[in-house]
Amino acid sequence: MPESYYQLMEKIQAVDFVLVDLTLYLDTHPDDLEAIKQFNQKAYESKQLKAEFENQFGPLLQYGLSYSNYPWNWKDAPWPWQV
């Protein structure tokens, strides 16, 4: 694979790691508006990077596509696996 494959994959992994970390933080701090803004910005960045990757190298699994309202609404039921 070309070097650009690995560089773009590393960027995606770094942004998605931030999304996981922010998700855990926001589960216990649902009123932190700045963290929600950062989550939403990183979710947008993840989507853009993945679209770029998929255009160049093929499909990826998606994570971080959903934005959050205020307060953090991930904790609201039903969760996808409960429907």
Summary of the structure (lengths in Angstrom):
residues: 83
radius of gyration: 14.3
end to end distance: 39.9
largest distance: 43.2
contacts: 198
relative contact order: 0.19
helix: 65%
strand: 0%
